[in-house]
């Protein structure tokens, strides 16, 4: 009784000073309830609503709970990220394999422990990539933080506190080899013939007296014959591949590009929204402008290619080009972006003055320059030659206390020096006197930097 009275007095005191925390909600609310609430209230405001919705619905199904109506949730939300978002009808097909370990979401929020997430990761690791599991954990972490900080569903500590995420390296260095680009473009040419015939067939089918399956097949047959005889060809997929290789744009950015944002005279393409939420302008090389002029340009989008069709077409193109489509060595569409940035870095190393990492950052659109560290060995060569030229001219350097220093006339800023590091994957020697950067000691290195 004395202990109960003491607890009562403590609670009354905490309530009086606004310090009392009610833990009953966490005992009465399951993690599944929080996932459903997050899906209804928060997820529609996010750019990746569809991905989050699919994942949460899959977890609910694996836990033996009913799936949520994604379209109805998006329609009912007062302020969704994209009001015109197209949500396909449910196909009852799973995008991933079932996971029995996710049944822990039926537990009360207060009872969820780090071991539950460890079991989930262990099972998912058997069938999913580490990056996919990491994104799953991102959703769980966001839901837990939202419940604690925004919805004030108090627990002693976050269920993820003490859980060690598995570490993984997600960088890919897959580049085009030998004649892979030539083979890709040859296969893309054949794919464009099929796509041209398909588009022409849809036009012919619209003029048919009826809309039966026989009429559609007949229209497609006539379209294929017309494409062969009239040599009709729209290089849609081939231009898409070259656009990726020459601009380094992301796939989603390219597919969303509209003609009103393309200026072929100024050789620019404006992206009003990118993956990181910022807009940027792509420079278009003259060769790419010539390819873009061959496209119809009669619609809003530059590349009116459905995402699902592009995914299947890319696999067909790689198979026809005898390029691996499975495993870590497979060539993905996103690898073309890495190839584009690498080519720009290599071109900079052959250009007087070269390209710094800041130049590469402007080209690629990365907000964090650390994402470009892998390209340092490709861009540092240009800076080395620029430094050689500056130190070789007597009027561009001075001697101070026995140390050779660049003068203002050298026109090399500190930003350029620090943007492209002196050390790289392949050591580069600076021919300043007899000093080599790859074998200089710490004191000499400090003098060189000075």
N, C-alpha and C positions, 0 to 999 in steps of 0.2 A: 504494500500500500504506500509506504514512504517513497519507494522508487517511482511508482506511478504518479504520485503527487508531484515529485520533482520533474518528471517528464512533462506533465501538464503545465507547470509553471514555466519551463523552458520554452515550450511551444508558444504559450501565450506571450512571453516576452519577445520571441522572434517575430510573431505576428504584429506586435505593437510597433516594433522598429522596422518592419518590412523586410526581415531577414529570413522568414520562414519559407522553406521549399517543400512543396507537396510532391511526394514520390509515388502517390497512388496512381497517377495517370500512366506512369511507366509500367506499373504492374498490370494495368487493365488494357493496355494497348500493345498489340503484337507488332513485330517488325514488318509483317505483311500489311498491316493497317497503315503504317507510315509510308510504305512504298506506294500504296494506292492513293493516299492523300497527296504525296509528292507528285504522282503522275497526273492528278487532277488539278492541283493548284500551282505547281512550280514548273514542271516539265514543258508545258506549252509555250512558256516564255523563252525557252532555250532554242538555240539554233539546231541542236541535235535531238529535237523532240522525238522524231521517228525512231532513232536508234535506241534511245532510252526507253521508249514505250515498248518496243519489241523485246528488249531484254527483260523488263519488269514483267511483262505478260508471260514470257517463257518461265521465269522463276515462279510466278504464281501457279502456272500449270503444273510444274514439277513438284510443287508443294501440295498439290491436290486442291487448289483453290480456283475459282472461276476467273477467266480472262476478262479484261476490261475492254470496252468499246472505244478504240482509239479515236475514230472519227467523231463520235458523240462528245468525247472529252474535249477535243480540239474545237468543235463548234460551240460548246457551252462556255469556253474560257473567255473572259471579258477582254483580254489583251494578249492574244497569242503573238509569237514572234513573226509568223508568216500567215496572214489571214487567207491567202490563196493557196496554201499548201495542199497538194494533191495527195490524198490518202487512199491507196488502193483497197479494194474489197478484201476481206480476210480469205486467204486461200487454204487455211488449215494445214499449211506446210510449215514444218519447223526449220528455222535457219541454223539451229545448232542441236547437238545431241542432248537428251535429257540428263539432268544432274540430280541425283538423289540427295546429295549432301545439302542442297539448298532448302531442304525441309525445315532447317532451323529458323526460317523466317516466321514460322507459326508460333515461336516462343514469345513470351512477353518481352518487351524492349529491355526491361531491367535485368532479364536473365540471359541475354545474348552475351557471349564471351568471345575473346580472341580465338579460342580453339575452334569455334564454329567456323570462322573465316579460314582458319588453317585447313580444316577438313574440306571446305569448299574449294580452296585453291588446289589441294592435292588431287581431288577428283577431276577438276577442270583441266589440270595440267596434262592429263592423259589424252585429251582430244583437242585442246585449244592452244593457240600460240600464246607466249608470255605477254605480248602486247595486248591481246584480247582480254586476258585475265586482269591485267592492270586497269583496263577501262571498266571492267565489271566492278572492281574494287573502288574505282572513282565514284561510281553511282552509289554504292553502299556508304561510302564516306560522306558524300554530299547529303544523303538522306539523314544520316545520323547527326551531322552538324546542324542541318536545318531543324530537325526535331528538338535538339537541345537548345540552340541559340535563338531560333525564331519562334517555334511553337511552344517553348518553355515546358517541354516534357522532360522533367529533371530525372537524371540518374546519377549515381555516385561518380561515374566517369564514363567516357565514351566507350562503347564495346570494342572499338578498334584500337584503343590505347593499350600498348603492349604487343600488338600484332606487328610482326616484321614482314613487310611486303617482300616478295621475291624480287631480286635484282635481275635485270636483263638489259642487254644492249640491243637497241632497235635499229641501229644504223645499217643501211644496206649500201654496198659499194659495187653493185652489179652495173656494168657498163656494156655498151655494144662492142662486140668483138669482130675483128677481121671484116667480113662482108655481110654481117648480120643486117645492117641498115639496108643494103641493096636487096637482100632477100625479103626483108620486111616490106619494102616499097613495091616489089614485084607482086607479093601476095596481096597487098592492099589494093593494087590495081584491079586484080580479079574480084576482090570483095566489093570494090566500087561499081564494077559492072553489074553485080547482083543487086546492089542497092539502087542503082539507076533504073534497072529493069523493074524493081519492086515499086519505086515511086511512079514510074510511067504506067505500070499496071494498075495502080490505085486510081490514076486519072482516067484511064480507059474504062475501068469498072464503074466509075461514077456516071459514065455516059451510056452504060448498058440499060436495056429496057427493064431488067429485073435484077434483084440482088441475091440471086441464088449462088450456091457454092460453085456450080458449073460455070456460071458467068464469070466469077472471080478467077477461076483457073484458066478460062479461055482468055481473059484479059491479060493475065500474067504471061501466057504463052505468046500472045501477040506482041507484048511489050519486049520480051526477050528477043524475038525475031527483029523487031524494029531497032533495038539497040545494036544488034550485030550488023544489020544491013546499013543503017544510017551512021554507024560509028558514033553513036551518042555515048557520052561518058562524062560523068560529074565526079571529079576526084575528091569526094567528101572525106573519106576515111584517110586517104593518103595525105591530104592537106592537114587534117587533124594531127597526124603523126608528126609532120614537119613543123606544125605550129608548136607542138610540145618540145621538139628538139631545138627550135630557134628562140623560143621565149622563156622556157623553163616554168611556164604556168602550171598550176595544179589542174587536174582533170576537171573538177567541179567548176573552176573559174573559166576554163575554156568552153565548157558546155553551156554555161550561163551567159557567155558573151553575146551581145546584140550588135546589129549593124549600126545602130545610132551612136554607139560608143566607139566605133572604128573610123579612123581618119586615114584613108589610104594615101592621101597627098602628104600629110604630115608624118606618115608612117608610125602611127601610134594606135594603141588600143587601151581604152580606159576600163578598169575594173572597179565599179563602185563599191563592191564589197568582196573581201577575200576571207580566207579561213580565220585570220586573226582579227577580223572586224574592221580593218583599215583599208582604204582605197589606195590604188596605185595605178600607174600607167606603164604599159608594156611597150618597149621599142620594137618596131617591126622592120626587119631587114628587107632590102629590096627584093630578094628572091622570094621571101614569104609574101610580100605584097602582090607579086606576080601570080602566085598560087591562089591567093584570096580572090583575085579578079576573075578567076575561072569558075568560082562558085556562083550559084544562081542569084542569091541575094534578094529573093522575092518574099522572104519571110522576116520575122523579127530576129531570130537567132542565126548566128553565123554558122553554127554546126547543129542543125536540128536532128541530133542523133539520140534516141532514147538510151538511158544508162544501161538497161538490161541488154539491149541489142548490141551496144558497144562492148560489153563484157563478153558476150558470146562471139562477136566478130573478132575481137582481139585474140581469143583462144584459137579460132579457126586460122587467123593470119599467122600466128606463131607456129601452129602445127604445119601449115603449108610451107613456111619458111624453114622448117626443120630446126626450130628453136624450142628448148625445153619449156614445158608448161606446168611442171610439177616440181616440188622440192624447193630448196633454198636457191638453187641455180636458175630458177625460172625467171623469165623476163616479164616484169609488170609494167603497166602503163605509167605508174609513178616513177619507175626507174628512168624514164625518158627525161624527167625533170632533173634528176641527178646527172644524167648525161649532158644536158644542156648547160648546167652550171659548171660542170667540169670542163666543157669545151671553151666556155668564156674565160675561165681561169687559165687554161692552156694558151688560148689566143693572147691573153694579156701578158703571159711570160715571153711571148715572141714579139711583143709590141714595145717600141721605145717608151719608157715610163711605166709600162705595165699597168695592171689593175690591182688595186688594194682590196682588202676584205670589205672595206666600206663600199667600193664599187660593186663587188659581188653581192653585198647586202641589198643595194638599190636594185640590182637586176633580179634577184631571187624573191625579194619581198619578205625575207625573214626579219622579224622584229628583234630577235636575240642573235647578236653576232656569234655567240658560242656555237650556234648550229652550223656555222661555216668553217669551224676549225679543221674539218677533214680536207678542206681545199687549200690550206695554207701552203702545202708543198708545191701546189700548182701555180700560185700567184707570187711567191717570194722571189722567183727568178727575175721577174721584171723589175722589182725593187733593187735587186742586186746590181743589175746592169745600170740602173739609174744612179746608184751610188758610185759605181765605178767611173761613170762619165763625169760625175760631179767632183770626185777626188782627183781625177786625171787632169782637170783644167786648173792651172795655178791661180787664176783669178777667182775661183769658186771656193777656195779654202784658205785658212790662215793657220799659223803655228802659234800656239799659246802654251807656255811652260813645257815645250817639247811635245805637245799633243796636237795632232792635226785635227782642225775643226772646220766644219762647213760654214761658209759665210751666207749672208742673206741672199746674195745673187744666185746661190745654188737652187733656190726656190723649192726646197724640199721641207715640208712642214713636219712638226713632231707627230701630228696625226697620221701622216703617211708612214713614218718610221715605225710607229707602234701598231698601225693597222695590219701591216704584213710583217710577221716576226722574222728575225734574222736566221733562226734555226728552223729547219724543216725536216721532212722525212728523209730527203736526200740532202746531206750537208752541202751548203753553198759557200764557196770561198770568196771573200771580198778582197780584191787585189789592191789593198791600201798598204803600199810599201811591201813588206815581207810578211805581214800578218795574215793568217788564215783564220776565219771564224770557227772552223770545225776543230782547231787544236789550240785555241787561245785560252790562257788562264783567266781567272776571275778578274784580276786587276786590269789586264789588257782589255778584257771585254767591257769593263766600265769605262775605260778611256775611249774605246771605239764608240760606245753609245753617247758619251759626252761630245 
